[in-house]
Amino acid sequence: MFVTQALARLTMCAGLMALQGAIPTAVHAQQAVTVGATGIGGTVVGAAGPEAGVWVIAETTDLPTKFARIVVTDDSGRYLIPDLPAANYSVWVRGYGLVDSAKLTAKPGQLLNHTAVPAPDEAAAAHYYPAIYWYAMMKIPPAGEFGGKSDIPEKLTQTDWLKQMKNIGCIGCHQIGQEATRTIPAAFGKFDTGADAWMRRTQSGQSGEQMTNQLAGNFGGVPLKYLGDWTDRVAKGELPKAKPPRPQGVERNIVITSWEWSTPDKYLHDLISSDRRNPTVNAYGPLYGSPEYSTDNMPILDPKTSKVSFFKLPVAEPEMPESLGPGHAASVKPLQPSAYWGEEKLWDTRANNHNSMFDKKGRLWLSATVRGMDDPAFCKQGSDHPSAKVFPLEKSARQVAMLDPKTMKYSFIDTCFATHHLQFGYDANDTLWLSGTGPVAGWVNTKMFDETGDAAKSQGWSPFVLDTNGNGKRDDYVEPNAPLDPSKDKRIVPGSGPYAVMPSPVDGSIWYTVGIFGGTPGFLRFDPATGLSEVFNVPAPAFGIRGGDIDSNGVVWASLSSGHLGSFDRRKCKGPLNGPTATGNHCPEGWTIYQYPGPGFEGIGENSAESSYYTWVDQHNTSGLGENVPISTANLGDGFVALRDGKMITIRIPYPLSFYAKGLDGRIDDPNTGWKGRGLWSTNGDRTPWLKEGGKGAMPRAVHIQFRPDPLAD
């Protein structure tokens, strides 16, 4: 069970008291809420009076899939849940300092008042804290234990350690700190030490081999001791030292809607709702999930009807092996049984759709596998393809596909370069730019593909070359490991390659986050017009980088491993952007760093333990927070965090506990209907969705996030 038996009994008793207790009528009279035919509203009152900044949750199973809508109370404890579909709802209150109230039954059009139930002790209250408050209890080895001075492998630094324990490693796939991970499943058995328990835990499932190789291999098994110490202390009753604040200001204006979709044994990496350049595309239309390694069955949610359907993603080579095993980040079979699924093999994909993007015609373009890993002949040495002549490619683990929702026709675009993320440029050819391309920039001219259907002719790729001789054009170059030659340029391989991809709406340049899993972290700029690149390294004391995006002014933003949101503005650079010294550390003045909210690890200075996976920029005010607002996934904070006017706004999804996203986007369904016609969309992205509230059987949820003018706007 996700909720402990003691807490369940407490909640049950509290519910009975709430049903019997009477809220003072004088309070109701002073704080009346007007409820229309499709809303449920009322007040939430506790022993000390109105409860401000708590969530009211309405959920139903009467619709085709489980549906919930969540709002926050105002200063007077009032709430209004607007625009509910006709159904019977369970409605209850959740908030910091409380335990869940009784679940009352209501239909739209009813006034429904609640009695808040105070937590009887700190442990009961902390049950509802976001994971970051628990994860920040983790001990971090002091700097003096690195460099061969302890059992930590000599080559590792404290920064390497933190990156591994944050968004480049563990929290790149899981939310750690929620109840299911801060405790050890009884199904694993008894262990002599907490480290032994974690060794067994990390061997579970089809990523067990990769987790074990990293923690027990590259890190010498030392992190397992720290993880074990953490869960041992939690088991003995240690609690978070920090407490989360209740929603304030605009955070109380939020309306969160969620739908279950997919299946209980599969995870989703992402979803897509619209074209990020033209967010009215696919208005009121279905959402498409990206199942990545888990399955070829793409879930499709119609938010108007709450109906879920599936489309099985095909491949061009039906007999090709699964997209699992060597060359991939998951194994064909589980290394050890799961505490939830035993030895069952859950993941079985071939298409391996990482994520998708809409074009302006409403078609879905996917980074998806279409064949085995060996590239066709036109990609390789000896080919007359223009890009292959410059830089031949031999293998690619994932390519490109396109789905037309009007006809459900699925087209294969076999690329020589591998793919991961994808974004459309702002040019006349609607060029699709890809990441995951390794040593090259890779693109597809979608206009040409539409005209010719020729994937080979419609694609191109280019190595990354720095203009180190400073003459403003691309010349012959030396290779990455060769010393600079004043008469030549220099080719670079940007660490683990391009990760996020960000076409600029200002000058047509293409930006990437690079150095995520290896090499120096930073932003890389590729200019399609010249074929030249520039690289800008993350400056100390910040470190590490993951997903990023670009705003309409050409400023790039990204989630940093150090617990910061980082931005880089090339216009601020004072020195030359080419030449022998323009190799990464030449423009620290272009960077601005903002610390994420939430507690940090002790002993390493001021920091946030937040481990954001991805940052997306709301160029078109789809959220209602304004244009060019960067929004990061708060992967330990059960939601997102937005930066507006220099202030961080917390966007928490409080139910089910342990919401974890890998991406988001925005859509404007109707620009003439105010807040109701716009909103953000996302989905659970944790690779183990059964670890969230609800446990085994709970499914991933698609979420719609909207901001209204005030907490009672209808």
Secondary structure, DSSP 8 states (H G I E B T S, - for coil): --S-HHHHHHHHHHHHHHHH----HHHHHHT-----TT-EEEEEEETTEE--S-EEEEEESSSSS-EEEEEE--TTSEEEE-S--SS-EEEEEE-TTEE----EEE-TT-B--EE-EE-SSHHHHHTTS-HHHHHTTS----GGG-SSSSSS-TT--HHHHHHHHTTTTGGGT---SSTTTSS--GGG---SSHHHHHHHHHTBSTTHHHHHIIIIIITTTHHHHHHHHHHHHHHTT---SS------GGGGGEEEEEEE-S-TT----EEE-SBTTBTTTTTT--EEEE-TTS-SEEEEEETTTTEEEEEE---S-TTS--S-STTSSS-SS-SB-BTTTBT------SS----EEE-TTS-EEEEE--S-SB--GGGSTT---HHHHHS---B-S-EEEEEETTTTEEEEE--SS--S-EEE-SSTT-EEEES--TTEEEEEEHHHHHHH--HHHHEEEEEEEE-TT-SSS---EE-TTS---TTSEEEE--TT---SEEE-TTTS-EEEEE-SSSS--EEEEE-TTT--EEEEE--TT------EEE-TTS-EEEEETTTEEEEE-GGG--S-SSSTT-SSSS-GGGEEEEE-SS---TTSSS--------EEEETT-SSSS-TTEEEEEETTTTEEEEEETTEEEEEE--SSS----S--EEEES-TTSGGGGEEEEEE---S-GGGSTT-TT---EEEEEEE-SSTT--
